[in-house]
Amino acid sequence: MRRALPLRVATFLALLTATTAAAQGFGQPSGFAVDDPVLRRIWAIGNDSSQLEHLAQVLFDSLGPRLTASPGMNAAQNWLAQTYTAWGIPARKEQYGTWRGWRRGATHVDLVAPRVRSLEATALAWSPPTPKGRPVRAPVVILPDVADSAGLVAWLPQAKGKFVLISLPQPTCRPDDSWEKWATQSTADSLKARRTAAQQAWQQRLQRTGYAGTGTVAVVALLSRRLEAAGVAGIIGSLWSQGWGVQKVFQAYTDRAPVLDVACEDYGLLYRLAENKQGPLIEVTAESQPLGEVPVFNVVGEMKGTQLPNEYVMLSAHFDSWDGGSGATDNGTGTITMLEAMRILKLVYPNPRRTILVGHWSGEEQGLNGSRGFVADHADIVNGLQALFNQDNGTGRIETMSASGFPNAAANLARYLSRVPADITRNIRFSFPGAPSGGGTDHASFVSCGAPGFGLGSGDWDYGRYTWHTNRDTYDKISFDDVKNNAALTAMLVYLASEDTTRMPRERRDVFQPRPNGQPGAWPDCQQPQRATPPLVPVPPPPPPPAPRP
């Protein structure tokens, strides 16, 4: 079968249903294809008395980021359950396993020689503190360019008590589009060529250490553990997101040596000082507290069905985030979309035909663990699922939907969308029959196990470069008008799915494009959750010396 192309919803509806959403204006009665008072009230309440800005301010500014197994996550989950309860929606915390608990403290990094400058930096999630959380002053050195693993082993004693730089220094921290705008074409091309060459040279440098592993995570984990065993004062990296002042901020893989991410510009400064033997000396204070293995939870809210209580429609978004920023667009916007949709549904549709559930998942960033745990623990809900609608990618309007590889489900979705005002749907591209999501976001946990889950994909809004897993994922990046649109759309879809007189078909697509490795494509496996933190990568032994040349 040739891969199906995405269809605009207007075309999709014309092909699959005789009912069209020929609306003239979203905010006016003529904007609705049918005279449904519930749909009209959803839109009116979502626009006239939206709670989105208040919910976002409390969640992102006051409660802050929600790292899995952190006290911040626990406080935010308690607030979430209390908010639902105050609205008259029963909500519960459900444990799905345990994870490595960790409390973030303050991070301060200052260059103290050859001159004084406060640096933009943060400790990575789960990083150990500096000893007793006190300042450590030490020189900065660069991971050497050794001939082989034996060369690294010979160098390691020199790293003891020092901070080691392990990332490529970027040739420029100015984004490519700035060079394209202001430089001559030859200058821009030269810059890109230098960066590519530098990246290749750095990868070769890592490979020659003997600890490079098979991927980025393996490189960081293995090398970090080896440096830690050598007694370094700390490990410094820099994962630039290719935007002005933006860093990707993930996690540490050590249990004694602090691990820092330093902003692109300041990392380059440290590297050049060390490379030119100008004696960079920094003072680092990294406060944190390991909390051991602690319980981890999802939050589930429920509106009981009156006619089909054992059939379910679900709203879905992951609640956890990385903690370099505030977790605003990943996935705070999905969270408040589902919160607001549930609030509106409680007001306009308090006695649903089917049971309505909302799942706010933990552990998504560690491998969809919360949603996979829910699927594994609730076979009755998975078997009775009419539809799940998940949102997880930023602040833009919903622009993409897919039948998720369920060919016959498209007719049900078409009927729902045909009743939604055209100003919401006209820019949605619908993939039919689509492909099942195997990972990356939580509806994949349901789809891989054969249950009808559908992703609501937002417009880009520079998500990948500026807010996805970055230190700039904060309240100010939200487009509330677009999130209002998404909350109204979600509430409408949930209402229509709840009222549907037919079950969502579950027949699966059975013809797929080949995988990149040439193997035939197939429906993704139904995976079990990781119920506890995996052990840290063992400290690797010194690699054997290279074999003598004949």
N, C-alpha and C positions, 0 to 999 in steps of 0.2 A: 504494500500500500504506500502511495506517495504521501509524504508528510503534509498534513492539512495546514493551510495557511490561516492565520488569525482573521476573523471576520469582525467588522464593526457590528455592534449590537443591532443597529437598525437593519442591516442586511441579514443578519442571523435570524431576527424575528420574522422578517418577511419570508425567509426560507422555511422556518419550522413551525410557524403559527399564523393563523389568519388574523389574529389580533395584533394591532400595531400601536406603538406608543407615540402617536402623532401629537406631541404636546407643543404648545406655543410659548409657554413661560413657566418656569419652575415654581415661582412664587405665587402663581395665580391658579384659580380653579381649573381653567382650561388646560393646565399643564398635566392633568391626570387623565389617563386613557379611560378610566372607569370611575364611577361615582362611588368610591369606597370611603366612608367616613373615618375608618381607622387609618388608612394611608394619609388622608388629609390631616388628621390630628398629629400623626407622627411628624410630618413636615412642619406643622405650625408650632408644636412644642419645641422641636429641635432648633427652630429659628428664634422663637419669641422668648424662650426661657432657658437657653442653653447653659449647662453647668460646666462646659469643657474648660474654660479658662480657669475657673476656680479649682477644678479637679487637678489640672496640670500644675498650677502654682503650688498646691500643697504637695503633690507627689514629687515634682522635680526640684523645687526650691527647698522645701522644708524637710521632706523625707530623704530625697536625694537618690543616688544610684542604688541598685538592688542586686549586688553580687550574690550569687547562690551561696547559701549557708552563712551569710554575714548577719550581724545584728541589724544592719540597715534593711536587709531583705525581710527579716522577721518583723520589724516595726512597720514596714510598708504593707506586709500581708495582714497584720492585725488591723491597720487602718482600712484596708480594702474590705475585709469582712465586716467591720463596724459600719462602713459606709453603706454596704448593701443592707445590713440589718436595719439601719435607720430609714431606709426606703421601703421597708416591709418585704424585702427579698431575703429569705433564709440563705445563709452562706456558711460554708464550713472549710476548715483547713484539713486536707487529707495528706497524711504522710505517704511518700512513695519510696523512701530510702533514707540514707544518711550521706553527708558530704563533709569535706574538710572545712571546718569553721575558721573564720579569720576576721579580725577587726582592724580596719585601717586607722592609722594615726597620721600625724603630720609628716611631710617630707620637705626638707630644706637642703638645697645643694648650692654651695657658693664656691666660685673660683677665688682662691686667696693669693695665688702667685702664678705668673709674674705680675698680675694686677688683680684688683678686686672686682668681681662681678657676680651678682646673683643670677643663677641659671634657671631656666624653665625645665623642670624635671619632676618626675613622680616615681615612687616605688610601684612596681607591678603588683597585680593582685596576688595574694598569697606569698608575697616576698617576706623573708625574715627581716627583723629590724636590725639596725646597727646595735652593737652590744649594749643592752639595757636601755635602748632607745636614745643613747647619748651621742654627741657629735664624734665623728671619726675624721681625722685629718690625715690624708695620705696622697702620695704621688699618683699620677695617671700614666698608664703605659698602653701601648697598642698591641693587640694580638699579633705576634710576629709572623712574617712570611717565611715559613720554614720549608726545608727541602722535603721533609717527610715526618712521620710520627715520632721518630727518634729525635729529631730536631726540636719538636715541641716538648718532649719529656726533658731534654737537656735545658730548655729555657724556663720551665715551670718554677724552679726555685727562685728565679729573679722576680716572679710575679707575687711572691708571698708578701702580704701586707700592703698591696697596691690595688688600685682600681683599674680594671682591664677593659679597654674598649673592644667590642666584638662585632660592630656593625660597619658597613661601608659608609664612609663620609660622602655625602652627596656633593657632586660638583657645584650644584646650585640648589638653593631652597626656594627659588622663584619657579612657580608652576610653568609648565610647557606653554600654556596658552598665552602667558605674559610674554614669553620669548617670541612666540609666533606673531604677536601683535606689534611688538616694539623693535625687535631685532631684524636685521637683514635675513633673508632666507638662508644664506650660506652660514651665518652665525648660528641660527637656530638649528640647522642641520648638524653643524659641528658639535654643538652642545649635546645633542641627542646621541651622536656617535661616541663622544667621550664618556657619556654616562653608561651606554651599553658596554663599552670596553671595560670600564671600571667595575661594573657589576659582574662581568664574566671573570675578571681577574680576582675579584673578592671571593667568588664561589670556588675558584681553583685554590685560593689560599686556605679556605675552610676545608676543602677536600684533603689537602696535604697534611692537615693536623692529624688525620686518622680518626676523628670523632664526628665526622660530618653527617653520618646516618644517611637516610634516604629521602628526607624532606625537611622543610623549614623547622617544624617543631622538633624533629629528631636532632637537627643541628644544635638548636638552642638548648635542648634538654641535656644531651650528652656532653656538649662542650661546657655548659654551665656547671654540671656536676663535677667534671674533671678539674675545672678551675677552682671550684669550691674546695675540693680535696687538697689542692695545692696551697690553701691558706690565703687566698686573695682577700683583700678588704671588701671588695664588692665587684659586681659585674655591671657594665654600662652598655646599653644598646640604644639604637634609635631607629624606629620604624616609621619613616615619613609617609604620609598619606597623599603626597603630591599636590597639596593645597597650601595656601598661605597659613603657616603656623599650626598645621594640623598633624597630629601623630596618632597612629594606631596604637592602642594600649591594651595589652593582653595579660599574660600571667607569667609568674616565675616558676622555676623548676628546681629550686634549692631549698634546703632546710636550715642553713646557717649563714650563707653569704647573701647580703642584700642585693637585689637586682633592680636597676633603675632604667627608665626610659628618659633620655634627654632630648629635648626638641632639636629639630634638624639644624637650626642655626647655631645653637650652643654646642651641639655635638661636634659640628665641624670645627668650631673654635678649639675645643679640647684636642681634637685629633691633630690639627695643624700645629698647635703648641708642642704636643708630644713628638710629632714627626720631625719638627725642627729643633728638638732638644732644648726647648725654652723653659723646661722645668715646671709644667703645670701641676699645681697642688690644689686639691679641693677639700672642702669640709662638708661632710654629709651627716645629716640627722634623718634617720628613717624610723618612724615609730609604727609598730604593728603588734598584734597579739594573736598567736595561734590559739585556737579554741578547741582543737581536737575534732573528732568525728561527731557531728551533731545531726539531729533529725532535719529533714528537708520536706517541704510541703507544696502542694498545689492549693489554690483557693477556688472553690466551686460554688457558684450561686445557682439557685433553682426556683423556677415558677412551675408548680405542679400542673400537669395537664388535666382537664376536666373530662374529656371523652376518650382519649387514648394516652393514659398516663404512662404506659410502658413503651411508647414511641417518643423519640427525642429529636429536638432541633437544638444545635449548639452554636454558641458564639465562642470564639477562640482567639487568644493572643498570649504570647509569652510575657511574663512579668519580670523575669530576671534581666539583668543587664551587666555589661562590664562597668567598671567604676572609674574610668578615666575622665568621664564627664558626668552627666546626670541621667543618662539613659532615656533621653527625651524622645528621639525618633526611632530608637531601637531598644525596647519596643514600647516606650511610653505612649506614643500616639495610638498604637493598636490597643493598648490597655484602656485608655480613656475613650476610644471609639466604642469598645464593648461595654464599658461602664455606662456611658451616656445612652447607648442603644437599650440597655436593660432598664435604665431609669425611665426612658420614654415608654417602653413596652409595659412596664408596671402601671403607668398612668393610663394608657389607652387600650390595653389588652390584658387586663389582670387575670382573666380566666381562659388561658390558652387551650386550644383543642388538644395539642400534644404538649408534653413536658418540655419546657425551655430550660436549658442549662447554659451557664457560661463557665469556661475553663480559663483560669489565669495560671499559666504553667511556670514552674521553676525549672532550672537546669537545662533550658533550651541551649544555652551557649556551650554547655558541656556535652551536647549530643542528643537533644530532644528527650532528655531523661524523664522530665515531669510528665509530658504528654504520653510518652511510651509507657510509663508506669501506670497512667490512668487507663490506657487501652488494655494493658495486661490485667489490671485489677477489676475492670468493669465490662466483662464480656456481655452482660445483659444490655448495657447502654450501647455498646458498639453494634450488637446485633439488631437493636431497635432504633438505630440512628436513621432519621429521615434525611438530614443534611447537617453539615458543619461548615461554618463560614469563618475563615481565619484571615487576619490581617497582620502583616509584619514587615513593612519596609518603608518607613518614612512618613512624611507629612503631606504628600500630594494627594490629589483626588484619585479615587479608584479608576484605573485605566485599563486593567487587564483582568479577565476571568477565563477559566478553562473548565471543561467538563471532566478534567482530571483522569482521562482515560476510561470514563464510563459513557460509552456512546449513546445509550438510550436515556441517560440522565439529561441530555441536552434539551429534550422537549419540556421536561419539568422546569428547568432553569429558564427556558424561553418564556414559558407562561408567567413565571414570576417577574422577569424583567419587562415583559410587555405591559405590566400594570404599574411599573415605576415611572415617574415623570421623565420625559425624554431628555430634559436638561441634565439629568443625572446619568442617563445611559448612553447618550449619543456619542460620547468619546471613548466608550469602553470597547476594547478589542477582545473578541471572544474566540478562543481556540477550541475548535471542535474536530475530533473528539478529545483533543488534548492528550496529555501524557501524565501518568501518575508521578507525583513527586516522591522521590526516594529519600529526601533529606533536605536540610537547610531551613525548614520551617515546620511548624507543628502539625499542620493538616497532613503532612507526610506520614505521621505516626498512625493516622486513621486509614488513609488511602492505601498504604502498603499492606494493611491487614484487611483490605476489601471493603472498607466503609466509605460512604460518599462524603468526602471532605473537599472543600473548594477554597482556593486562595483568592483573596481580593488584593490585587497588585496596584500599588500607588505609582503615581508619576515620579520621575527620578529626583528632581530637586537637588542635584549634586550629592545624593545620598552616599554613594560609594566613596567619594573623595572627601567629603566634609563632615559627615555625621555618623556613618556606620562604624561602630567600634572605635570612636575617636574621643579625644579630649575636648572637642567642640560640640558634642551632642547635648545641647542645653535648651532650656525653655524658649529662648529667643528665636530658635530656628523653626518654630512651629507656625504653619499657616492655618489658623483656626477656622477660616471660612471653608477650607478644603476638608478639615477634619469633621466639621459640622455636616458637610455633604456625605461623608463616609459613614457617620453615625446614623444618619437618616436612611441611607441605602441599606445598611446592615439591619436596622430595625425592620424595614419593609420586607427584606428577604426572609428574615426569621418569621415574621407574621405570616407571610404567604406560604412558606414551607410548613408552618404549623397547621394552617387551614387546608392544605392540599388534600384532596380526596383520594389521591393515588399515592402509592409508595414510590420512593425514588428508586429507579432500577439500578441493580448492582452488577449487571453483566459487564465484564471487563474487556477492554481492547486486547487483542491477541496478536497484533502485528506491529512491530516497532522498527524504528531506524536502527542500523547497527551502532554499537558503541564505538567510542574513539579508538579502542584497541582492536577493532575489527570483529569482536565477538557479537553474536546476535543480541539485540535488545530484548528485555523481558520485564515483566511486572516485578517491582522491587520486593525483596523479602520482608516479611513481617518480623521486625526486630524487637528483642527484649531490651528493657532499659538497663542502664548501669545503675545498680542500687547502692553503690558505695564508691568512695574515692579510690581509684587505682593507686597502687604504691608508687612512690617516686621512682624515677628511673634509677637503677642501681649505679653507684659510682663505678665508672668503667675502669678496668685495670689499665696500666700503661700498655699501649699497643706494642707488639713485637717489633724488633728492629727489622728493617728490610733485608730480604735475602741477599747474600753477597753476589756480586756479578761474576759470571764465569770468566 
